[in-house]
Amino acid sequence: MRPAPREAAARRDGPCGSGGSLRFVALGDSLTEGVGDPVDDGWRGWAALLAAGLGTGDVRFTNLAVSGAQTGDVLERQLPAALGLRPDLVSVVVGVNDTLRCTFDIQAVAARLDRIYAACAGQGATLLTACLPDPGTMLGLPGALARPLARRQRAVNAVVHALSDRYGALHLHACAGDWITDRAMWSADRLHPGERGHRQLALRCHALLAEHALAAGPGPSPEPESPGPTRSASLWWLATAGTGWVAHRCTDLLPQLLTLAADELRHRARGTSARLDLRASAAVSAALAALSVGEQTEAA
């Protein structure tokens, strides 16, 4: 059974004014759900840490993110619930799980994100988005397996960049930087930030919002309250839960990923790897062009 959305309230100094209220709703997957930052019997995560420093008065925070969610899940399930809450601020961070499916289609991803962003912006909410590192690199996969996943994630990030600009979103570039290679920032599974990593994301989002006078309260401390995972804990995760995670993905992605890896190796041997990058860039351009054509058709 899916757990009920988490909702919290906090009192802070900020842009909503004395006695005012601000509604923050977070949409996305396990990253926004808070996986990697355990508290009590659940997860906290960067969005909850960010919420505590947003403003004065009554800051209401609702986390609708669900582990494993793809862009389609956010569009069909999370978005309607979010719009019903009439949020002032909406974070939308999703897309990594789309890249890990054999059904990956950048045009479909772009169309879904466009509808999500448009609906939030259409209600007058401030939109907060982010691009993310690719899972193949984070897992340390061999190059021939990692490169196709990296290419997919770059395509998603390019779409997020373009649509964030189109809808005036505040966008965090989280796909690069020292935090990606700093193991202290990541949990035992190597895919989700640990507490320190979630705090880093929250701090960067807070700074971005404060820069636009949307968060005047104090940002979260960068220092974790709990120790990070030990090497033995990381190895234990890989030997237990990690095995299950890989096995689950194998039934969906691995056959296609092996085909992509073989194609990668063939192009590399021929010195034509650049064609794969050009093909991915062309797919992103076509996806964004299709959205523009759709808008023109609706306007006519």
C-alpha atoms as an extended CHARMM CRD file, in Angstrom:
* protein
*
       300  EXT
         1         1  MET       CA              0.0000000000        0.0000000000        0.0000000000  PROA      1               0.0000000000
         2         2  ARG       CA              1.3190000000        3.4380000000       -0.9290000000  PROA      2               0.0000000000
         3         3  PRO       CA              1.9750000000        5.5870000000        2.1600000000  PROA      3               0.0000000000
         4         4  ALA       CA             -0.0040000000        8.7670000000        2.6220000000  PROA      4               0.0000000000
         5         5  PRO       CA              1.7630000000       11.9450000000        1.4600000000  PROA      5               0.0000000000
         6         6  ARG       CA              3.8370000000       13.4910000000        4.2070000000  PROA      6               0.0000000000
         7         7  GLU       CA              2.8180000000       16.9550000000        5.2950000000  PROA      7               0.0000000000
         8         8  ALA       CA              4.5890000000       19.2250000000        7.7460000000  PROA      8               0.0000000000
         9         9  ALA       CA              4.3790000000       22.7780000000        9.0160000000  PROA      9               0.0000000000
        10        10  ALA       CA              7.1880000000       25.1110000000       10.1050000000  PROA      10              0.0000000000
        11        11  ARG       CA              7.4910000000       28.7020000000       11.3190000000  PROA      11              0.0000000000
        12        12  ARG       CA             10.3220000000       30.6870000000        9.7680000000  PROA      12              0.0000000000
        13        13  ASP       CA             11.1850000000       34.2290000000        8.6770000000  PROA      13              0.0000000000
        14        14  GLY       CA             10.7470000000       34.6040000000        4.9390000000  PROA      14              0.0000000000
        15        15  PRO       CA              8.9430000000       36.0510000000        1.9500000000  PROA      15              0.0000000000
        16        16  CYS       CA              5.3770000000       35.1590000000        2.8400000000  PROA      16              0.0000000000
        17        17  GLY       CA              5.2270000000       37.8580000000        5.4600000000  PROA      17              0.0000000000
        18        18  SER       CA              4.1680000000       37.9680000000        9.0940000000  PROA      18              0.0000000000
        19        19  GLY       CA              1.1700000000       35.7560000000        9.6470000000  PROA      19              0.0000000000
        20        20  GLY       CA              1.1050000000       34.7140000000        5.9840000000  PROA      20              0.0000000000
        21        21  SER       CA              1.3070000000       31.2000000000        4.6170000000  PROA      21              0.0000000000
        22        22  LEU       CA              3.2400000000       29.3800000000        1.9170000000  PROA      22              0.0000000000
        23        23  ARG       CA              2.4390000000       26.0060000000        0.3890000000  PROA      23              0.0000000000
        24        24  PHE       CA              5.3380000000       23.9130000000       -0.9590000000  PROA      24              0.0000000000
        25        25  VAL       CA              4.6110000000       20.6470000000       -2.7950000000  PROA      25              0.0000000000
        26        26  ALA       CA              7.3660000000       18.2720000000       -3.9260000000  PROA      26              0.0000000000
        27        27  LEU       CA              6.9190000000       15.9170000000       -6.8980000000  PROA      27              0.0000000000
        28        28  GLY       CA              9.2840000000       13.2260000000       -8.1220000000  PROA      28              0.0000000000
        29        29  ASP       CA             10.8840000000        9.8830000000       -7.3460000000  PROA      29              0.0000000000
        30        30  SER       CA             13.0210000000        8.3610000000       -4.5860000000  PROA      30              0.0000000000
        31        31  LEU       CA             15.4420000000       11.2880000000       -4.5790000000  PROA      31              0.0000000000
        32        32  THR       CA             12.7040000000       13.7050000000       -3.4990000000  PROA      32              0.0000000000
        33        33  GLU       CA             11.0140000000       11.0780000000       -1.3320000000  PROA      33              0.0000000000
        34        34  GLY       CA             14.2250000000       11.2720000000        0.6810000000  PROA      34              0.0000000000
        35        35  VAL       CA             15.7530000000        7.8240000000        0.1870000000  PROA      35              0.0000000000
        36        36  GLY       CA             19.2350000000        7.8520000000        1.7100000000  PROA      36              0.0000000000
        37        37  ASP       CA             18.3140000000       10.2510000000        4.5270000000  PROA      37              0.0000000000
        38        38  PRO       CA             16.5500000000        8.0910000000        7.1420000000  PROA      38              0.0000000000
        39        39  VAL       CA             14.7020000000        9.5720000000       10.1240000000  PROA      39              0.0000000000
        40        40  ASP       CA             12.5890000000        7.6550000000       12.6250000000  PROA      40              0.0000000000
        41        41  ASP       CA             10.7040000000        5.0570000000       10.5590000000  PROA      41              0.0000000000
        42        42  GLY       CA             10.8340000000        6.8400000000        7.2190000000  PROA      42              0.0000000000
        43        43  TRP       CA             12.7650000000        9.2260000000        4.9690000000  PROA      43              0.0000000000
        44        44  ARG       CA             13.3200000000       12.9850000000        5.2030000000  PROA      44              0.0000000000
        45        45  GLY       CA             15.3740000000       14.2250000000        2.2340000000  PROA      45              0.0000000000
        46        46  TRP       CA             16.3730000000       17.5050000000        0.6240000000  PROA      46              0.0000000000
        47        47  ALA       CA             12.8470000000       18.8340000000        0.0300000000  PROA      47              0.0000000000
        48        48  ALA       CA             11.8680000000       18.5390000000        3.7020000000  PROA      48              0.0000000000
        49        49  LEU       CA             15.1570000000       20.1550000000        4.7250000000  PROA      49              0.0000000000
        50        50  LEU       CA             14.4960000000       22.9820000000        2.2740000000  PROA      50              0.0000000000
        51        51  ALA       CA             10.9260000000       23.5040000000        3.4850000000  PROA      51              0.0000000000
        52        52  ALA       CA             12.0760000000       24.3720000000        6.9910000000  PROA      52              0.0000000000
        53        53  GLY       CA             13.8530000000       27.5080000000        5.7400000000  PROA      53              0.0000000000
        54        54  LEU       CA             11.3990000000       28.9220000000        3.2260000000  PROA      54              0.0000000000
        55        55  GLY       CA              9.5160000000       31.6910000000        4.9340000000  PROA      55              0.0000000000
        56        56  THR       CA              7.5460000000       33.2310000000        7.7510000000  PROA      56              0.0000000000
        57        57  GLY       CA              4.1370000000       32.3380000000        8.9230000000  PROA      57              0.0000000000
        58        58  ASP       CA              2.7430000000       28.9290000000        8.2200000000  PROA      58              0.0000000000
        59        59  VAL       CA              4.8780000000       26.9930000000        5.7310000000  PROA      59              0.0000000000
        60        60  ARG       CA              2.9370000000       23.9130000000        4.6590000000  PROA      60              0.0000000000
        61        61  PHE       CA              4.9820000000       21.1740000000        3.0020000000  PROA      61              0.0000000000
        62        62  THR       CA              3.5660000000       18.1240000000        1.2240000000  PROA      62              0.0000000000
        63        63  ASN       CA              5.8330000000       15.4790000000       -0.2870000000  PROA      63              0.0000000000
        64        64  LEU       CA              4.0440000000       13.5160000000       -3.0280000000  PROA      64              0.0000000000
        65        65  ALA       CA              7.2170000000       11.9040000000       -4.4160000000  PROA      65              0.0000000000
        66        66  VAL       CA              7.2730000000        8.1080000000       -4.6440000000  PROA      66              0.0000000000
        67        67  SER       CA             10.2390000000        5.7940000000       -5.1030000000  PROA      67              0.0000000000
        68        68  GLY       CA             10.4710000000        4.4120000000       -8.6360000000  PROA      68              0.0000000000
        69        69  ALA       CA              8.2630000000        7.1230000000      -10.1460000000  PROA      69              0.0000000000
        70        70  GLN       CA              8.7250000000        7.9980000000      -13.8020000000  PROA      70              0.0000000000
        71        71  THR       CA              7.5370000000       11.1210000000      -15.6110000000  PROA      71              0.0000000000
        72        72  GLY       CA              4.2730000000        9.3580000000      -16.4530000000  PROA      72              0.0000000000
        73        73  ASP       CA              3.5990000000        8.6290000000      -12.7750000000  PROA      73              0.0000000000
        74        74  VAL       CA              4.1750000000       12.2650000000      -11.8580000000  PROA      74              0.0000000000
        75        75  LEU       CA              1.8690000000       13.4480000000      -14.6370000000  PROA      75              0.0000000000
        76        76  GLU       CA             -0.9510000000       10.9990000000      -13.9740000000  PROA      76              0.0000000000
        77        77  ARG       CA             -0.8600000000       10.5640000000      -10.1910000000  PROA      77              0.0000000000
        78        78  GLN       CA              1.1680000000       13.2210000000       -8.4000000000  PROA      78              0.0000000000
        79        79  LEU       CA              0.2930000000       16.2960000000      -10.4670000000  PROA      79              0.0000000000
        80        80  PRO       CA             -3.5080000000       16.2000000000       -9.9380000000  PROA      80              0.0000000000
        81        81  ALA       CA             -3.0070000000       15.9130000000       -6.1760000000  PROA      81              0.0000000000
        82        82  ALA       CA             -0.4910000000       18.7720000000       -6.2380000000  PROA      82              0.0000000000
        83        83  LEU       CA             -2.7570000000       21.1040000000       -8.2100000000  PROA      83              0.0000000000
        84        84  GLY       CA             -5.5640000000       20.4150000000       -5.7600000000  PROA      84              0.0000000000
        85        85  LEU       CA             -3.3800000000       21.8500000000       -2.9910000000  PROA      85              0.0000000000
        86        86  ARG       CA             -2.9400000000       25.1870000000       -4.8520000000  PROA      86              0.0000000000
        87        87  PRO       CA              0.8170000000       25.3750000000       -4.1140000000  PROA      87              0.0000000000
        88        88  ASP       CA              2.9300000000       28.5250000000       -4.1670000000  PROA      88              0.0000000000
        89        89  LEU       CA              6.0950000000       26.5100000000       -4.8780000000  PROA      89              0.0000000000
        90        90  VAL       CA              6.3530000000       23.1770000000       -6.7040000000  PROA      90              0.0000000000
        91        91  SER       CA              9.5340000000       21.1450000000       -7.1280000000  PROA      91              0.0000000000
        92        92  VAL       CA              9.6320000000       18.6760000000      -10.0220000000  PROA      92              0.0000000000
        93        93  VAL       CA             12.7130000000       16.4360000000      -10.0720000000  PROA      93              0.0000000000
        94        94  VAL       CA             12.1430000000       13.2790000000      -12.1050000000  PROA      94              0.0000000000
        95        95  GLY       CA             13.4840000000       11.4230000000      -15.1370000000  PROA      95              0.0000000000
        96        96  VAL       CA             16.2440000000        9.0950000000      -13.9520000000  PROA      96              0.0000000000
        97        97  ASN       CA             13.8710000000        6.1280000000      -13.6990000000  PROA      97              0.0000000000
        98        98  ASP       CA             12.7160000000        6.7660000000      -17.2720000000  PROA      98              0.0000000000
        99        99  THR       CA             16.3050000000        6.2630000000      -18.4490000000  PROA      99              0.0000000000
       100       100  LEU       CA             16.4260000000        2.8880000000      -16.6970000000  PROA      100             0.0000000000
       101       101  ARG       CA             13.5330000000        1.4130000000      -18.6650000000  PROA      101             0.0000000000
       102       102  CYS       CA             13.5420000000       -0.3910000000      -22.0020000000  PROA      102             0.0000000000
       103       103  THR       CA             10.5990000000        1.8370000000      -22.9740000000  PROA      103             0.0000000000
       104       104  PHE       CA             12.6960000000        5.0220000000      -22.7910000000  PROA      104             0.0000000000
       105       105  ASP       CA             11.4760000000        7.5920000000      -25.3190000000  PROA      105             0.0000000000
       106       106  ILE       CA             12.7990000000       11.1360000000      -25.0270000000  PROA      106             0.0000000000
       107       107  GLN       CA              9.8850000000       12.5470000000      -27.0240000000  PROA      107             0.0000000000
       108       108  ALA       CA              7.3990000000       11.0260000000      -24.5710000000  PROA      108             0.0000000000
       109       109  VAL       CA              9.4570000000       12.2540000000      -21.6070000000  PROA      109             0.0000000000
       110       110  ALA       CA              9.5410000000       15.7760000000      -23.0580000000  PROA      110             0.0000000000
       111       111  ALA       CA              5.7910000000       15.7870000000      -23.7040000000  PROA      111             0.0000000000
       112       112  ARG       CA              5.0340000000       14.6860000000      -20.1360000000  PROA      112             0.0000000000
       113       113  LEU       CA              7.3990000000       17.1980000000      -18.5460000000  PROA      113             0.0000000000
       114       114  ASP       CA              5.9350000000       19.9460000000      -20.7200000000  PROA      114             0.0000000000
       115       115  ARG       CA              2.4320000000       19.1600000000      -19.4460000000  PROA      115             0.0000000000
       116       116  ILE       CA              3.6090000000       19.0030000000      -15.8320000000  PROA      116             0.0000000000
       117       117  TYR       CA              5.4920000000       22.3030000000      -15.9940000000  PROA      117             0.0000000000
       118       118  ALA       CA              2.6950000000       24.0330000000      -17.9030000000  PROA      118             0.0000000000
       119       119  ALA       CA              0.0730000000       22.9580000000      -15.3730000000  PROA      119             0.0000000000
       120       120  CYS       CA              2.1140000000       24.1870000000      -12.4050000000  PROA      120             0.0000000000
       121       121  ALA       CA              3.0570000000       27.4770000000      -14.0540000000  PROA      121             0.0000000000
       122       122  GLY       CA             -0.5290000000       27.9090000000      -15.2300000000  PROA      122             0.0000000000
       123       123  GLN       CA             -1.6840000000       27.9770000000      -11.6150000000  PROA      123             0.0000000000
       124       124  GLY       CA              0.8410000000       30.6980000000      -10.8270000000  PROA      124             0.0000000000
       125       125  ALA       CA              3.1700000000       28.4630000000       -8.7990000000  PROA      125             0.0000000000
       126       126  THR       CA              6.9260000000       29.0130000000       -8.7440000000  PROA      126             0.0000000000
       127       127  LEU       CA              8.5540000000       25.9830000000      -10.3790000000  PROA      127             0.0000000000
       128       128  LEU       CA             11.7840000000       24.4750000000       -9.0210000000  PROA      128             0.0000000000
       129       129  THR       CA             13.5950000000       21.9530000000      -11.2400000000  PROA      129             0.0000000000
       130       130  ALA       CA             16.9620000000       20.1880000000      -11.3620000000  PROA      130             0.0000000000
       131       131  CYS       CA             19.1080000000       18.1510000000      -13.7270000000  PROA      131             0.0000000000
       132       132  LEU       CA             20.8410000000       15.0830000000      -12.3230000000  PROA      132             0.0000000000
       133       133  PRO       CA             23.9340000000       12.8820000000      -12.8270000000  PROA      133             0.0000000000
       134       134  ASP       CA             23.5320000000        9.6680000000      -14.7790000000  PROA      134             0.0000000000
       135       135  PRO       CA             23.0580000000        6.4190000000      -12.8280000000  PROA      135             0.0000000000
       136       136  GLY       CA             25.6260000000        4.4550000000      -14.8250000000  PROA      136             0.0000000000
       137       137  THR       CA             28.4480000000        6.6870000000      -13.6400000000  PROA      137             0.0000000000
       138       138  MET       CA             27.1730000000        6.6820000000      -10.0640000000  PROA      138             0.0000000000
       139       139  LEU       CA             27.0560000000        2.8480000000      -10.0420000000  PROA      139             0.0000000000
       140       140  GLY       CA             30.5060000000        2.6090000000      -11.6100000000  PROA      140             0.0000000000
       141       141  LEU       CA             29.3340000000        0.4940000000      -14.5390000000  PROA      141             0.0000000000
       142       142  PRO       CA             31.8240000000       -0.4320000000      -17.2970000000  PROA      142             0.0000000000
       143       143  GLY       CA             32.1030000000        2.2410000000      -19.9820000000  PROA      143             0.0000000000
       144       144  ALA       CA             30.1870000000        0.4040000000      -22.6930000000  PROA      144             0.0000000000
       145       145  LEU       CA             27.2260000000        0.0210000000      -20.3070000000  PROA      145             0.0000000000
       146       146  ALA       CA             27.5450000000        3.4170000000      -18.6430000000  PROA      146             0.0000000000
       147       147  ARG       CA             27.7880000000        5.5180000000      -21.8110000000  PROA      147             0.0000000000
       148       148  PRO       CA             24.3010000000        4.6800000000      -23.1900000000  PROA      148             0.0000000000
       149       149  LEU       CA             22.7510000000        5.5370000000      -19.7990000000  PROA      149             0.0000000000
       150       150  ALA       CA             24.7820000000        8.7330000000      -19.6460000000  PROA      150             0.0000000000
       151       151  ARG       CA             23.5640000000        9.6710000000      -23.1240000000  PROA      151             0.0000000000
       152       152  ARG       CA             19.9600000000        9.1270000000      -22.0460000000  PROA      152             0.0000000000
       153       153  GLN       CA             20.3900000000       11.2100000000      -18.8970000000  PROA      153             0.0000000000
       154       154  ARG       CA             22.0250000000       14.0200000000      -20.8750000000  PROA      154             0.0000000000
       155       155  ALA       CA             18.9900000000       13.9660000000      -23.1770000000  PROA      155             0.0000000000
       156       156  VAL       CA             16.6130000000       14.2460000000      -20.2130000000  PROA      156             0.0000000000
       157       157  ASN       CA             18.7270000000       17.0410000000      -18.7260000000  PROA      157             0.0000000000
       158       158  ALA       CA             18.6930000000       18.9340000000      -22.0360000000  PROA      158             0.0000000000
       159       159  VAL       CA             14.8940000000       18.7320000000      -22.1160000000  PROA      159             0.0000000000
       160       160  VAL       CA             14.6650000000       19.8570000000      -18.4900000000  PROA      160             0.0000000000
       161       161  HSD       CA             16.9630000000       22.8070000000      -19.2460000000  PROA      161             0.0000000000
       162       162  ALA       CA             14.9070000000       23.8910000000      -22.2540000000  PROA      162             0.0000000000
       163       163  LEU       CA             11.5140000000       23.5200000000      -20.5750000000  PROA      163             0.0000000000
       164       164  SER       CA             12.7150000000       25.1520000000      -17.3540000000  PROA      164             0.0000000000
       165       165  ASP       CA             13.6820000000       28.1640000000      -19.4230000000  PROA      165             0.0000000000
       166       166  ARG       CA             10.3630000000       28.0930000000      -21.3080000000  PROA      166             0.0000000000
       167       167  TYR       CA              8.2890000000       28.1470000000      -18.1130000000  PROA      167             0.0000000000
       168       168  GLY       CA             10.5040000000       30.4610000000      -16.0730000000  PROA      168             0.0000000000
       169       169  ALA       CA             11.4880000000       27.7770000000      -13.5710000000  PROA      169             0.0000000000
       170       170  LEU       CA             14.2680000000       28.1780000000      -11.0440000000  PROA      170             0.0000000000
       171       171  HSD       CA             16.6890000000       25.4770000000      -12.1610000000  PROA      171             0.0000000000
       172       172  LEU       CA             19.4510000000       23.8030000000      -10.1670000000  PROA      172             0.0000000000
       173       173  HSD       CA             22.3630000000       22.3430000000      -12.1500000000  PROA      173             0.0000000000
       174       174  ALA       CA             22.9630000000       19.2640000000      -10.0170000000  PROA      174             0.0000000000
       175       175  CYS       CA             24.3740000000       17.0420000000      -12.7700000000  PROA      175             0.0000000000
       176       176  ALA       CA             27.9800000000       18.1110000000      -12.2190000000  PROA      176             0.0000000000
       177       177  GLY       CA             30.2920000000       19.3240000000       -9.5010000000  PROA      177             0.0000000000
       178       178  ASP       CA             32.4970000000       17.9700000000       -6.7370000000  PROA      178             0.0000000000
       179       179  TRP       CA             29.5460000000       16.5450000000       -4.8370000000  PROA      179             0.0000000000
       180       180  ILE       CA             29.0880000000       13.8300000000       -7.4820000000  PROA      180             0.0000000000
       181       181  THR       CA             32.4980000000       12.2530000000       -6.9100000000  PROA      181             0.0000000000
       182       182  ASP       CA             32.5510000000       12.7890000000       -3.1280000000  PROA      182             0.0000000000
       183       183  ARG       CA             31.5890000000        9.4200000000       -1.6190000000  PROA      183             0.0000000000
       184       184  ALA       CA             30.7420000000       11.1610000000        1.6650000000  PROA      184             0.0000000000
       185       185  MET       CA             27.7330000000       12.6880000000       -0.1140000000  PROA      185             0.0000000000
       186       186  TRP       CA             26.2200000000        9.3540000000       -1.1290000000  PROA      186             0.0000000000
       187       187  SER       CA             24.4290000000        6.5410000000        0.6090000000  PROA      187             0.0000000000
       188       188  ALA       CA             25.4350000000        2.8860000000        0.6110000000  PROA      188             0.0000000000
       189       189  ASP       CA             23.5070000000        2.2010000000       -2.5960000000  PROA      189             0.0000000000
       190       190  ARG       CA             25.6400000000        4.7050000000       -4.5760000000  PROA      190             0.0000000000
       191       191  LEU       CA             22.5140000000        5.9730000000       -6.3390000000  PROA      191             0.0000000000
       192       192  HSD       CA             20.8960000000        8.1560000000       -3.6830000000  PROA      192             0.0000000000
       193       193  PRO       CA             22.4950000000       10.9450000000       -1.6660000000  PROA      193             0.0000000000
       194       194  GLY       CA             23.1460000000       10.2350000000        1.9820000000  PROA      194             0.0000000000
       195       195  GLU       CA             22.1640000000       12.7730000000        4.6200000000  PROA      195             0.0000000000
       196       196  ARG       CA             25.1230000000       14.9890000000        3.7430000000  PROA      196             0.0000000000
       197       197  GLY       CA             24.1940000000       14.8820000000        0.0470000000  PROA      197             0.0000000000
       198       198  HSD       CA             20.5370000000       15.6920000000        0.7280000000  PROA      198             0.0000000000
       199       199  ARG       CA             21.6650000000       18.6300000000        2.8600000000  PROA      199             0.0000000000
       200       200  GLN       CA             23.8900000000       19.8230000000        0.0190000000  PROA      200             0.0000000000
       201       201  LEU       CA             20.9610000000       19.7290000000       -2.4150000000  PROA      201             0.0000000000
       202       202  ALA       CA             18.7320000000       21.5550000000        0.0760000000  PROA      202             0.0000000000
       203       203  LEU       CA             21.3630000000       24.2310000000        0.6440000000  PROA      203             0.0000000000
       204       204  ARG       CA             21.8140000000       24.8190000000       -3.0800000000  PROA      204             0.0000000000
       205       205  CYS       CA             18.0580000000       25.0050000000       -3.6640000000  PROA      205             0.0000000000
       206       206  HSD       CA             17.7040000000       27.3790000000       -0.7000000000  PROA      206             0.0000000000
       207       207  ALA       CA             20.4190000000       29.6550000000       -2.0990000000  PROA      207             0.0000000000
       208       208  LEU       CA             18.7010000000       29.6530000000       -5.4870000000  PROA      208             0.0000000000
       209       209  LEU       CA             15.3320000000       30.5760000000       -3.9680000000  PROA      209             0.0000000000
       210       210  ALA       CA             16.8800000000       33.1910000000       -1.6690000000  PROA      210             0.0000000000
       211       211  GLU       CA             18.5450000000       34.7810000000       -4.6950000000  PROA      211             0.0000000000
       212       212  HSD       CA             15.0380000000       35.4070000000       -6.0510000000  PROA      212             0.0000000000
       213       213  ALA       CA             13.6500000000       36.5690000000       -2.6860000000  PROA      213             0.0000000000
       214       214  LEU       CA             11.7010000000       33.3550000000       -2.2380000000  PROA      214             0.0000000000
       215       215  ALA       CA             13.5060000000       32.0380000000        0.8500000000  PROA      215             0.0000000000
       216       216  ALA       CA             14.6860000000       34.3980000000        3.5650000000  PROA      216             0.0000000000
       217       217  GLY       CA             14.7340000000       31.8780000000        6.3950000000  PROA      217             0.0000000000
       218       218  PRO       CA             17.9190000000       30.0750000000        7.4400000000  PROA      218             0.0000000000
       219       219  GLY       CA             19.1430000000       27.3010000000        5.1900000000  PROA      219             0.0000000000
       220       220  PRO       CA             19.8290000000       23.8590000000        6.6210000000  PROA      220             0.0000000000
       221       221  SER       CA             23.1670000000       23.0340000000        8.1830000000  PROA      221             0.0000000000
       222       222  PRO       CA             25.5510000000       21.2580000000        5.7940000000  PROA      222             0.0000000000
       223       223  GLU       CA             26.6810000000       18.9730000000        8.6100000000  PROA      223             0.0000000000
       224       224  PRO       CA             24.8110000000       15.6750000000        9.0600000000  PROA      224             0.0000000000
       225       225  GLU       CA             23.2410000000       14.6500000000       12.3370000000  PROA      225             0.0000000000
       226       226  SER       CA             24.0550000000       10.9620000000       11.7580000000  PROA      226             0.0000000000
       227       227  PRO       CA             27.2750000000        9.2450000000       10.6030000000  PROA      227             0.0000000000
       228       228  GLY       CA             27.5220000000        8.2630000000        6.9500000000  PROA      228             0.0000000000
       229       229  PRO       CA             27.5270000000        4.6490000000        5.7680000000  PROA      229             0.0000000000
       230       230  THR       CA             30.6510000000        2.6220000000        6.4220000000  PROA      230             0.0000000000
       231       231  ARG       CA             32.4010000000        0.6130000000        3.7360000000  PROA      231             0.0000000000
       232       232  SER       CA             31.0450000000       -2.5780000000        5.2940000000  PROA      232             0.0000000000
       233       233  ALA       CA             27.5070000000       -1.1510000000        5.1590000000  PROA      233             0.0000000000
       234       234  SER       CA             27.9580000000       -0.3340000000        1.4760000000  PROA      234             0.0000000000
       235       235  LEU       CA             29.2150000000       -3.8400000000        0.7320000000  PROA      235             0.0000000000
       236       236  TRP       CA             26.3280000000       -5.3430000000        2.7110000000  PROA      236             0.0000000000
       237       237  TRP       CA             23.7990000000       -3.3030000000        0.7060000000  PROA      237             0.0000000000
       238       238  LEU       CA             25.3630000000       -4.4030000000       -2.5700000000  PROA      238             0.0000000000
       239       239  ALA       CA             25.2760000000       -8.0500000000       -1.4500000000  PROA      239             0.0000000000
       240       240  THR       CA             21.6570000000       -7.9430000000       -0.2720000000  PROA      240             0.0000000000
       241       241  ALA       CA             19.3060000000       -5.1670000000       -1.3770000000  PROA      241             0.0000000000
       242       242  GLY       CA             21.6390000000       -4.1620000000       -4.1990000000  PROA      242             0.0000000000
       243       243  THR       CA             21.3990000000       -7.6090000000       -5.7400000000  PROA      243             0.0000000000
       244       244  GLY       CA             17.6160000000       -7.3550000000       -5.7270000000  PROA      244             0.0000000000
       245       245  TRP       CA             17.7380000000       -3.9070000000       -7.2820000000  PROA      245             0.0000000000
       246       246  VAL       CA             19.9960000000       -5.0850000000      -10.1040000000  PROA      246             0.0000000000
       247       247  ALA       CA             17.9160000000       -8.2300000000      -10.6670000000  PROA      247             0.0000000000
       248       248  HSD       CA             14.7290000000       -6.1480000000      -10.9190000000  PROA      248             0.0000000000
       249       249  ARG       CA             16.2980000000       -3.8050000000      -13.4600000000  PROA      249             0.0000000000
       250       250  CYS       CA             17.8000000000       -6.7160000000      -15.4040000000  PROA      250             0.0000000000
       251       251  THR       CA             14.3740000000       -8.0950000000      -16.3000000000  PROA      251             0.0000000000
       252       252  ASP       CA             13.4840000000       -4.7220000000      -17.8120000000  PROA      252             0.0000000000
       253       253  LEU       CA             16.5920000000       -2.9300000000      -18.9910000000  PROA      253             0.0000000000
       254       254  LEU       CA             19.5320000000       -5.3050000000      -19.2460000000  PROA      254             0.0000000000
       255       255  PRO       CA             18.7230000000       -7.0510000000      -22.5510000000  PROA      255             0.0000000000
       256       256  GLN       CA             18.3420000000       -3.6950000000      -24.2790000000  PROA      256             0.0000000000
       257       257  LEU       CA             21.3350000000       -2.2400000000      -22.4490000000  PROA      257             0.0000000000
       258       258  LEU       CA             23.5200000000       -5.0900000000      -23.6960000000  PROA      258             0.0000000000
       259       259  THR       CA             22.3780000000       -4.3320000000      -27.2480000000  PROA      259             0.0000000000
       260       260  LEU       CA             23.1960000000       -0.6500000000      -26.7220000000  PROA      260             0.0000000000
       261       261  ALA       CA             26.5960000000       -1.6040000000      -25.2850000000  PROA      261             0.0000000000
       262       262  ALA       CA             27.3590000000       -3.7770000000      -28.3300000000  PROA      262             0.0000000000
       263       263  ASP       CA             26.4320000000       -0.8710000000      -30.6050000000  PROA      263             0.0000000000
       264       264  GLU       CA             28.6480000000        1.3770000000      -28.4740000000  PROA      264             0.0000000000
       265       265  LEU       CA             31.6110000000       -0.9680000000      -28.8880000000  PROA      265             0.0000000000
       266       266  ARG       CA             31.0950000000       -1.2490000000      -32.6620000000  PROA      266             0.0000000000
       267       267  HSD       CA             31.0490000000        2.5270000000      -33.1100000000  PROA      267             0.0000000000
       268       268  ARG       CA             34.0620000000        2.8980000000      -30.8340000000  PROA      268             0.0000000000
       269       269  ALA       CA             36.0210000000        0.3480000000      -32.8880000000  PROA      269             0.0000000000
       270       270  ARG       CA             35.1470000000        2.2530000000      -36.0800000000  PROA      270             0.0000000000
       271       271  GLY       CA             35.8920000000        5.6390000000      -34.5760000000  PROA      271             0.0000000000
       272       272  THR       CA             32.2990000000        6.7810000000      -35.1510000000  PROA      272             0.0000000000
       273       273  SER       CA             31.1300000000        7.2210000000      -31.5400000000  PROA      273             0.0000000000
       274       274  ALA       CA             30.2880000000       10.8450000000      -32.2810000000  PROA      274             0.0000000000
       275       275  ARG       CA             27.3740000000        9.6040000000      -34.3930000000  PROA      275             0.0000000000
       276       276  LEU       CA             25.6740000000        8.2370000000      -31.2830000000  PROA      276             0.0000000000
       277       277  ASP       CA             25.9170000000       11.6300000000      -29.5820000000  PROA      277             0.0000000000
       278       278  LEU       CA             24.6260000000       13.3730000000      -32.6890000000  PROA      278             0.0000000000
       279       279  ARG       CA             21.7260000000       10.9250000000      -32.8910000000  PROA      279             0.0000000000
       280       280  ALA       CA             20.8000000000       11.6290000000      -29.2550000000  PROA      280             0.0000000000
       281       281  SER       CA             21.0260000000       15.4070000000      -29.7980000000  PROA      281             0.0000000000
       282       282  ALA       CA             18.8230000000       15.1390000000      -32.8720000000  PROA      282             0.0000000000
       283       283  ALA       CA             16.2430000000       13.1760000000      -30.8510000000  PROA      283             0.0000000000
       284       284  VAL       CA             16.1600000000       15.9420000000      -28.2070000000  PROA      284             0.0000000000
       285       285  SER       CA             15.7750000000       18.6310000000      -30.8830000000  PROA      285             0.0000000000
       286       286  ALA       CA             12.9390000000       16.6640000000      -32.5050000000  PROA      286             0.0000000000
       287       287  ALA       CA             11.2180000000       16.1990000000      -29.1520000000  PROA      287             0.0000000000
       288       288  LEU       CA             11.3200000000       19.9240000000      -28.3800000000  PROA      288             0.0000000000
       289       289  ALA       CA             10.3060000000       20.8220000000      -31.9280000000  PROA      289             0.0000000000
       290       290  ALA       CA              7.2840000000       18.5220000000      -31.6130000000  PROA      290             0.0000000000
       291       291  LEU       CA              6.1750000000       20.4560000000      -28.5340000000  PROA      291             0.0000000000
       292       292  SER       CA              6.4510000000       23.7490000000      -30.4180000000  PROA      292             0.0000000000
       293       293  VAL       CA              4.4350000000       22.3650000000      -33.3320000000  PROA      293             0.0000000000
       294       294  GLY       CA              1.7990000000       21.1540000000      -30.8880000000  PROA      294             0.0000000000
       295       295  GLU       CA              1.5170000000       24.6130000000      -29.3340000000  PROA      295             0.0000000000
       296       296  GLN       CA              1.1480000000       26.2490000000      -32.7430000000  PROA      296             0.0000000000
       297       297  THR       CA             -1.5710000000       23.7580000000      -33.6940000000  PROA      297             0.0000000000
       298       298  GLU       CA             -3.5040000000       24.4340000000      -30.4740000000  PROA      298             0.0000000000
       299       299  ALA       CA             -3.1910000000       28.1940000000      -30.9840000000  PROA      299             0.0000000000
       300       300  ALA       CA             -4.5660000000       27.8980000000      -34.5240000000  PROA      300             0.0000000000
